[in-house]
Amino acid sequence: MSSNLTPLKALINTNLDQTELNVDLIVVGSGGAGFSAALNAVLDGAKVVLIESTEFVGGTTATSAATSWVPGTKKGLEVNPDDSPERVKLFLDKAVGQGSDPQMRQAFIEHGPQAIQKLEAQTALQFQVRQLHPDYLSELEGSVLRGRAIEPQPFDGKLLGPNLRLVRPPIPEFTVLGGMMVDRDDIFHLLRLTQTWKSFKYSARIIARHLLDKIFHSTSTRLVMGNAMIARMLYSYLQKGGQLLTSCEVTSFVQTEDAVTGVRVSQTQHNGMISSCTINSKAGVILASGGFNKHPSKRAQMLPGIKREWSPAAPGHTGKMQDLALGLGAILGSSGKTHAFWAPVSIRKRKDSSVAAFPHFVMDRGKPGMISVDSNGMRFVNESTSYHLFGLAMQEHHKVTPCIPTWLICDAPALRKYGLGMIRPGGSGLKAFLDDGYLKTGRTLKELAQALNIPASNLESTISKFNQFAKQGIDEDFQRGSTDYQRANGDATWTGKNPCLGELSQGPFYAIELYPGDIGASSGLIANTNAQVLNSSNKPIKGLYVCGNEMQSIMGNVYPAPGITIGPGVTFGFIASTHALKSLKDST
């Protein structure tokens, strides 16, 4: 399905043009989970309408790396044939334990490979698997170094024709050269452009295409990561006749007796007029609109002290569909000590006055020559741990010593080699970052401490101690670089004893502020193994399904591996639409 794709010519009509619509299935939300549900249904011959509240499809999936953790796929087992469902279960039992329903995890383990197999066999969505992509909690029994995390293959956006404009654009700070999207392979070659002939040819090819795209298409058409995944799913959904409504709000559910049988929607047209429509569904409604992260009151209640501008999640995660579901008797679960998944982010105001929240996943904080400190100039966390654990550590430590923001500090060689947040490797263009305050600097550690308003003696002592750890290759305080996952995110070319540890010794020294940013909800609507929304009596609300971050996470409040939101989201989207359509068939 990945080859010989025919370009789409016409722009799909995403506007309401009638007051009543009858379909087999309604899906609300167009991220990876929602598209999975909608695609699975159209593949089964159903008439489907996919409803998106914003002008773009893709949600947070579109702006993410789109890594999907789905153990047991065909391509994953080709890379790691020793993996097994029993090993996956052992790992999740060790990592998550009683943090979620084991039956929900088992449903994911069983159905995940089926969902991916169907999508790859019958749609344009194609994945690739890296030889090294470890589970984050690689120290736990049952973990693996490869084979469970799958990534979308790059996609030619020109195949979407004018529908390319429907895909949510990537975070600008994740692009280079004025909008060129890059993935891990691209970054590898771009950093070695002048070092090897292979990297030069590779880099020249993607740069030339980007420049031509800017001339003839005004935007880059070589899509990678999240944009590639959503574009591939959108392409197949449109090709197979799926209906799409954008900028469309669900205002209420339609109920017949005790079953959800549709929704009422409204849409603001380009001329300012508001159109309304009742959409009736034979098989029910699947909720996949991302969860509560942008909800005006639930955010303040469930994420106290965490500013909305710190969240890089997409704007459609308003929690409105959860509110409507709660009105039908649904239950919002709790993931324990945290209701969200986290990443440290740095913040910068763009020229258009919008705010960029840049997630620090793996590119800087765990590399040699990097260190993070609190307001007293002291370390408090293993910088090479997962972004989720880093974000949790910030919030926990802040209760004792102010560390929001946390200072991420590096020396000059580290900044040139790895970059620092929104600053690219090479260290060019520093003046703009210094002028607007995103970047702080000092010729010496004492000068840097003064710029950061932290005790110079503490910072000097902290870095002196850290430098000794770097020399010996062992972080005695926080065990940085002590697991396979952490070392994989270090610098494989580093000549020191530990790929995550390097001295901060050559000025000038630099620092940026990090804040805890919520990247997705872990608490959501309680569901069963069929993805049916449950009420307080633990009974399914007939006709109402949920998947993605709208659903209570099967990982609880743990982030054990890469892609543990998208992978289960795709899987339970598949489960939800399969069960809904089977129930419809059985009832007729």
N, C-alpha and C positions, 0 to 999 in steps of 0.2 A: 504493500500500500504506500510505501514511502517514495516510490519512483513513479514516473509517468503521470504526475498530477496535472490536471487541466486547470489553467487559471480561471478564477471567477471573474466575470465581466461586469455584472451589474451590482450596484449598491443595494443591499437589502433594505426594505422598508421596515424601520423599527418603530413606526408610529402607530398609535391606535387609530383605526379607521372604521370601527363599528362599535355599537353599544353593548353587544353580547357576542361571546365567542365560546364555542364548544370544542374541547380537546380531550385527549385521553389522559394527559398528565401535565401538571404545572410544576416548574422548578423555579424557585426564587433565589437568585444569586448566581453570578457567573464566574466564580473562581474555579480552581481545579476540581473541587468537590461537586459544585453545581453542574459544571460542564460534563463531568463523568456521569452524573445521573441522567442528564438530558441526552447525551450521546448514546448511552446504553439503551435508553428508551426508543430513540429513533432507529437504532440498529435492529430493535425488536419489532419494528413496524408501527410504533405508536405515533400519534399526532401529538406533538409536544410544543409548549410555549415556554420559553426561558425568559424570566423577568429580571431586569437589572435596574437598580434604583439610580445609578449614575449614568453619565454619558458614555462611559467606557466599559468594556467587558474585561474580566480578568481578576478583579479584586487584588488582594495582596499577592496572590500567586504570580500575577503578571510582573510585579516589581521585585520578586524574589529570585533566588538562584533556581527555584523549582526542583530542587533535589527531592525525591520521593522515596521514603523508606518503605519498601515492600519486599520483604524476604521471600525467597523461593521462586522468583521469576525465572523464566528460561535463560535469559541473558545473564542474570545474576549467578545462576548455578553453573554457567559456562566458565565464569571467572572464579567461582568458589564452589566446586562440586561437593565439598565436604559438609556444606551447611545442610540443615534439616529442620523441619517444623519443631521437632523435639528440642533442638538446640535454641531455636528462637524463643520457644516457650520458657525454657530455663532462664534465658537472659532477661526476658520481660518479668518473670517472677522475681528474679533477684533485684532488678532495677526498680520496678513499680510496686510489686508486692500487693498489699491491700489498698493501694492508692486508687485502684480501679477494679471493676468487675472482671474477674478472670475469664468469664464466658464471653465478654465483649472482645477481649484480647484474642481469644481463640477463634472467634468469628473472623477477625481481621487476618489472622495467620492463615486460615483456611481459604478465605475468599480473595485475598490480595492478589495472588498469582493469577487467578481466574479473571479478575478485572483487567489486569495489565495485558494478559494474553488476548482478550477480546478486543481491546482498544488497538493493540498493535496489529492484529490480524485484519481488522475491518475499518480502521480509520487511518488518517495521516499521522497520528501521534506515534512517534517512534522514540525509543530510549537508547541510551548508551550506559555502559558501566565502567568505572575506573578500576585500575588494578590496585589502587590504594585509596580507600575511603572508609576509615574505621568507624565503628560505633563509638560514640563519645565516652561512654563508660566502659572503655576497653579493658579495664582492670577486673571487670566482673566475669564470672563463669558464664559461658555461652555467647560471649561477644565474638565478633569477627573483625577482620581488617579490611574485608572487601566483599562485594557481591550483594549486599542488601540495599544499598543506596543506588538508585537509578536516576539518570538525568535526561531531559529531553534533548534530542539532537537539534542542531541549528536548523532554521527554516527560512526559506525564501519568501519574504513577505509579499513579493510581487504576485504570488499565486492567489492572494486574497483580493487582488485588484483594488477597487475603491473601498472595500471593506477593511482594509488595513487600518484606516483611521479609527475603527471601532476599538482597537486593542489599546488598553491602558499603557501609556508611554512608560519607559523605565525611569527610575530615579536618575535625574540628570548627573548627579555626582558619581554614579556608577558607570558613566560613559566617558569616552575620551574623544578628542578632536571634534568637539561640537556635536556630540550625539551618537558616536559609534559605539554600539554595544560590544562588550567583551566578556568572554568567559575565561576559565582557568587556562585553557590551551592558548588563547589569544594573549593573555597576560604573560605567560611563559615565553612566548616568542617575541613579543614586543619588548620585553626587558632584555632580550638577547639579540636585538635587531642588528647590532653592529659587531656581534661576536661570532656568529656562524652563518654560513651561506643558507642553510635550511631555514633558520629563523628570519633571515632577511627576505627570502622569497615568500615565506608565509605572511610576514607582516606587510610586505609590499602589496600582496594580493588583496588582503582585507582592507587596507587603507585606500587602495585604488578604487575598490568597489564602493567604499563609503563616500569618497569624493564624487564619484559618478552619480551615486544616489542623491547627493545633495543638489546636484545640477538638474537631474531629470525627475526626481521624485520629491524633493524638498525634505525628505526624511530618510533615515537609514532603513534599508529593506532586508538586510541580513540580520535576522533575529536569533538571539541566543537566550539560554536560561528561561526565565519565566515568560518573557515575551514569545519565545519559540513554542513553549508548551501551550499557552493560550491560543496563539495563532493557529497552531496545528489543530486544536480542538474546535475552534471557531470555523476553520476551513471545512472540516468534515461535517460539522453540524449544519452549516448552510448548504453544503453540497447535497446533503441527504434530506433537505427540505424542512429542517427545524425552523420554527418561528421564534423571533427575538424581539423583545421590547426593551428599549433603553430609556433612561430618565423616567422610569415608570415606578410609581409608589403603590404598594399594596396597602389599602386602607382598612380592610376587614376580611374575615373569612366568610365564605358561604357555607352554611350547614343545612343538611337535610337529615331530619331526625337527630341522631347522635353522631353523624359522620361529617367530616370536612369534605365538601364536594366542589369547592372552588374558592375564588377570591374576587374581591372588588378592587379595582385599580384606578388610579388617576395619573394623567400625564400632561405636563405643560408643553404645549406646542411652540414652535419657533415664533409664531405670531402673538404669543402670550395667552392664547386661549387654553382652557383646561378641558381635556377630554376625559370622560369616565367610561368604564366598561366593566361588565360582569363576565368573568371567565369561569365557565363550568368545566369540571374535570371528572371524568368517569373513574379514574384510578386514585385521585387524591392530589395532595400538594407536598412537595419536598422542599424543606427549608435549608438554604445553604448560603445565607447572606453574611456570614463572617463573625457573628457574635456581638458582644456588648462593648467593645473597646472604644467606640466613639459615642456611646450613649451618654447623654448629658448628666443624668443623675446616677446611673449604675456605675459609671466610671469613677465618680467621686467616692461612692460608697465602697466599691470593690478594689479600687486602686488608689487609696488615699495618699495625697502628697505627690502623685505622679502627674506631671503636666501633660496635657493632650499633645502639645507640640513635640514632646519627646518620642512619641509613637510613630514609627515609620509605616504602620499599617494603613491600608487603603481607607478612603473616607466613607465607604459604604457600610462599614461595620457599626451601624447605629444601634443595633439591638432591638429595632422596632418589631421585627418578626417574632422575637422572643417575647416581647410584651404582649403581642396578639395571642401567642400560644399560651402564655400564662393565664390569659383571660379565659381560655378553654379548659383550664385545670392542669396544664403542664407544670412540671417542677424544674426549677433551675438548680443544678447540682453545685457542689462546692469541691474544689480540688485541694482543700486543706489550707496550708499556710500561704498559698498564693493562688490567685485566680487567673494568672496569665503566664505566658512564656516571655523570656527577657533577653535583651542584648544591650551591652553598653553602646550608647550613641553619642556622637558629637554633633553640636548644633551650630548652624550658620545661617544668617539671613541672606537670601538671594537678592539679586538686583531688582527683581520684581516685587520685593518685600515679602515673598513667601518664605517659609522657614524649611530648611533642609535638615532632616534627622538622619545622620549617616551611621548605619550599624557597623560596629567593629567586630566582624565575625572572626576572620583568621589572618588578615593581611598584615597586621602590625603588632598587637599587644603581646603576643607570645614569641616574637622573634628576638634574636640576640640584640642587645643594646637598647632594650625597652624595659621600662619599669613603671609601676603605678603606685601612687601614694595618696594618703588622705590629707586633710587640712593641717595635720601636724607634721607632715613630711615623712610618714611611716607607711610601710607596706602593710597590707591587710588581706591580700588575696593572691592566689596562684594565677599569674597573668595568662598562663597558657591553658587554663581550664576552659570548659565550654562557655559560650556566650551567655547561656541561661544561668549557669552557676555563678558566673561573674556578676550578672545583674542582681541575682539574689544576695550575693555577698555584699554588694554595695549597700543594699537596703538594710541588711542585718547590722552591718558595721556602723551605719549612720546613726543607729539608735544609741551608740556608745560614743563615737567620735565622728564629727561631721565629715562626710566623704561624698556628698552630693553637692557639687561635682567632685569627682575623682580626677586627679591629674595623671595623665599618661605622658611620660617623659622619655626622651631618647637623646642620644648624642648625634653629632653631625654625620658620621658614617652610616648610622642606622637610618636616619632620615633619607639620605641619598639612596640607600640600597632598597629600603622597603616602603618609603613614603610614610605618612602619618595621617590617618583619617582621610580627609578630602584632598590632602596634598599628595601628589603623585610621586612615585619613585623618581629619583633624579634631583628632586628638591628645587625645581625651577618655579618661578612665580611666587616666591615667599612673601614679597612685599605686600601684595594684596591681602594675604592672610594675616600678616602682622598688623596692617593698617586697620582692619576691621575687628581685631582682637581675637579672632579664632585661634591664632598661634601666638604663644609667648616665647621669648627667648632671653638668653643671657650668655655672655662670653664665658662665665664661670658658673659653677653650681650656686655660689653665693648670690650672684646677680640674678640667676633664674629664681631662686627662692624669694628674693625681694620682689620680683615681678609677680610671683604667685601668692605673695603675702603668707608664706609659711616659714617656720623657723629654719634658718640656714644651717645651723648646727645639726639639726635633725636630718635634713635632706642630705647633707654631706656624709653624715654617719651612716644613714640608710644605704646610700649608693656605694660607700666604701665597703660595707659588709656584703652587699650584693655582688660587687666586683670580685671579692674573694670567693664567693660561691661560684661565680662564672669561671674563675681560674681552675677550680677543682672539679667543676662539672656537676656539682650536687648542691641543690638549694635546700639547705638544712631547715629553713623556716617554713617554706610552703610547698616543697617538693615539686617545683616547676620542672617540666620536662621529664617526669618520672613514669609516664604511661605511654603506650603505643600511640594513642590518639594525640596526645600533646606533642610527642616527638614528630609525628607526621605533619603537624602544623608549624613546626619550627623551620629551620633553614637546612635543607639537605646538603647544601654546598658549604656549610659552616665548618671551619677547620678546628674549632674548639671541641671540648670533650662532651658537650651537650648541645644539640641543635637549637635549644630554646634559651640558652644562657650565653650572654656576651657582655663584656664590660662596657660601661658608659664612661669613656675616658677622654674623648676628644671634643672640645668645644668648637663652636658654640653649642649650647644645649637648648632643647626645645620642649614645649609642653602644650597640650590641648586639654580641654575639659571633657569629661565623660559623664553622662547621665544614664540612669536606668530607663530604658525604653521598652515598652511592651510591644512585642511583635505578633502577638496572637493570644486569643482567649484559651484558657485551659478549662474553665468552668462554663458549662452550657446546659442545654436541655437534656434531661435524662431520657435515654432511649433503650430499647432492647436490642437483641442480636439481629433483628430484622430492620433496624433503624427506625422503628415506629416510636413516636413520642409517647411517653408514659405519663399517666396522671398520678395523683397522690395515693391512689389505691394500687399502684403498680400495674395498671391496666392500660393497654394501648388506646390512644385517641384515634379512632378509626379514620383512616384517610389522611393522617398527618405524619410525615416522616422528617428526619433531620440528618444532616451529615456535615462534615467540615468543622470549623471552629464554632459553628452554631450548636454543635453537640458536645455534651460532656466528654472530655478527652479520655481516651482509653489509656493514656499514659499518666493520668492523675496530674500531679504537679511536677513530674519528672520529664527531663528532656534527654533520653538515653542515647539518641542517635540522630544523624542528619535527616531532615525531611520527615519528622514524625508528626507533622500536621498535614502535609499534603498527601503523603502515602495513605494514611487511614482515611483522609477525606475522599480520595479517589475510590478507595475500597468501599466505604459505606455509601457513597453515591451509587455505586454499582449494586450494592445489596438493597438499597432503598427502592430503586426503580425496578429491579427484578422482582421484589416481593410485591410492590404495588401492582405491577402488570399481571403477575400471576394471580393475585387476589381478584383482579378484575376478570380475568379469564375464567377463574373458578366460579365466579358469581353469575356468569352469563351462560 
